């Protein structure tokens, strides 16, 4: 259900098309980028499977093992969300396990004057699951 509603993305795309298909873009001012992969590429440092039901295999990830403390990888939505009172929801699954270099995953909303407002954050997960 969640992979077929407007605005959803399961990252089952070819090469770098995920940015267009998913309505996301890499922040040109960050320190490193998000990429698409599967469990075969991420190996022991990533999840065994994708969270997408059915035949999903790919997910968006960052390799934090080669980064310095304070480095940021940031993606930005290319479509604006209209202001709402509890009507607009962002739903996503994340896996943050194993690496000591894992930082904090944060979700921001940018208000009309460009100020980022922290909406949600999570640090290293103690469980090996989505």
VEXDRENMI-66195 format. One record per residue (C-alpha): residue in three letters; x, y, z; residue number from 1. Coordinates in steps of 0.2 Angstrom, whole numbers, m for minus. Each point is the difference from the previous one (the first is absolute). Layout:
BEGIN
REC  drengu     xx     yy     zz  lumfi
REC     ALA      X      Y      Z    NUM
...
// end
This chain:
BEGIN
REC  drengu     xx     yy     zz  lumfi
REC     UNK      0      0      0      1
REC     UNK     13     13      5      2
REC     UNK     11     m3    m15      3
REC     UNK    m15      4    m12      4
REC     UNK     m6     17      7      5
REC     UNK      5     16     m7      6
REC     UNK     17      7      6      7
REC     UNK      6    m18      5      8
REC     UNK     16     m7     m5      9
REC     UNK      8    m17      2     10
REC     UNK     17      3     m8     11
REC     UNK     m2    m14    m13     12
REC     UNK      7     11    m14     13
REC     UNK     14      0    m12     14
REC     UNK     17      9      4     15
REC     UNK     m3     18      7     16
REC     UNK    m18      1     m7     17
REC     UNK     m6     m1     18     18
REC     UNK      2     19      3     19
REC     UNK    m12      3    m14     20
REC     UNK    m12    m14      3     21
REC     UNK     m1      3     19     22
REC     UNK      0     19     m1     23
REC     UNK     16      2      9     24
REC     UNK     17      9     m3     25
REC     UNK     17     m1      8     26
REC     UNK      4     16     10     27
REC     UNK     15      7    m10     28
REC     UNK      7      8     16     29
REC     UNK      1    m16     11     30
REC     UNK     16    m10      3     31
REC     UNK     m5    m17     m8     32
REC     UNK    m15     m7     m9     33
REC     UNK    m14    m13      2     34
REC     UNK      1    m14    m13     35
REC     UNK    m11    m15     m5     36
REC     UNK      5    m18      5     37
REC     UNK     m5    m17      5     38
REC     UNK      6    m12     14     39
REC     UNK     12     m8    m12     40
REC     UNK     10     16     m1     41
REC     UNK     m1      6     18     42
REC     UNK      5    m17      6     43
REC     UNK      1     m2     19     44
REC     UNK     m1     19      3     45
REC     UNK    m18      1     m7     46
REC     UNK    m17     m9      2     47
REC     UNK     m3    m18     m6     48
REC     UNK    m15      5    m10     49
REC     UNK     m9     15     m7     50
REC     UNK    m16      6     10     51
REC     UNK    m11      1    m16     52
REC     UNK    m13    m14     m1     53
REC     UNK      1    m12    m14     54
REC     UNK     15      0    m12     55
REC     UNK      8     16      7     56
REC     UNK     19     m1      1     57
REC     UNK      7     18      0     58
REC     UNK      1     13     13     59
REC     UNK      7     17      2     60
REC     UNK     16      1     11     61
REC     UNK     15      9      6     62
REC     UNK     17     m8      4     63
REC     UNK      5      9     16     64
REC     UNK     15    m11      4     65
REC     UNK     12     11    m11     66
REC     UNK     m7     17      7     67
REC     UNK      6     12     13     68
REC     UNK    m11      5     15     69
REC     UNK    m11     15     m5     70
REC     UNK      0     m5    m19     71
REC     UNK    m18      1     m7     72
REC     UNK     m9    m10    m14     73
REC     UNK    m16      9     m5     74
REC     UNK    m14     m3    m12     75
REC     UNK    m13     13     m3     76
REC     UNK    m18     m2     m7     77
REC     UNK     m2      8    m17     78
REC     UNK    m19      2      2     79
REC     UNK     m7     12     13     80
REC     UNK    m12     m6     13     81
REC     UNK    m14     12      3     82
REC     UNK     m3      6     18     83
REC     UNK    m12    m11     10     84
REC     UNK     m7     m3     17     85
REC     UNK      5    m18      3     86
REC     UNK     m6     m6    m18     87
REC     UNK     17     m2     m8     88
REC     UNK     10    m15      5     89
REC     UNK     18     m6     m4     90
REC     UNK      2    m19      2     91
REC     UNK     16     m9     m2     92
REC     UNK      9    m15      7     93
REC     UNK     19      1      6     94
REC     UNK     13    m11      5     95
REC     UNK     14      6     11     96
REC     UNK     10    m14      8     97
REC     UNK     18     m7      1     98
REC     UNK     11     15     m4     99
REC     UNK      8     10     14    100
REC     UNK      1     15    m13    101
REC     UNK    m19      0     m1    102
REC     UNK     m5     18      4    103
REC     UNK    m18      7      2    104
REC     UNK    m14     m1    m13    105
REC     UNK    m10     16     m1    106
REC     UNK    m15      6     m9    107
REC     UNK     m2     18     m2    108
REC     UNK    m14     11     m7    109
REC     UNK      5     16     m9    110
REC     UNK    m12     14      4    111
REC     UNK     m4     13    m13    112
REC     UNK     15     11      4    113
REC     UNK     12    m14     m1    114
REC     UNK      3     m4     18    115
REC     UNK      2    m19      4    116
REC     UNK    m11     m6     14    117
REC     UNK      4    m17      7    118
REC     UNK    m15    m11      0    119
REC     UNK      7    m17      5    120
REC     UNK     17     m8      4    121
REC     UNK      8    m17      5    122
REC     UNK     17     m5      5    123
REC     UNK      8    m18     m2    124
REC     UNK    m13    m14      1    125
REC     UNK      4    m14     12    126
REC     UNK    m10    m12    m10    127
REC     UNK      4     m9    m16    128
REC     UNK    m17      4     m9    129
REC     UNK     m9     13    m10    130
// end
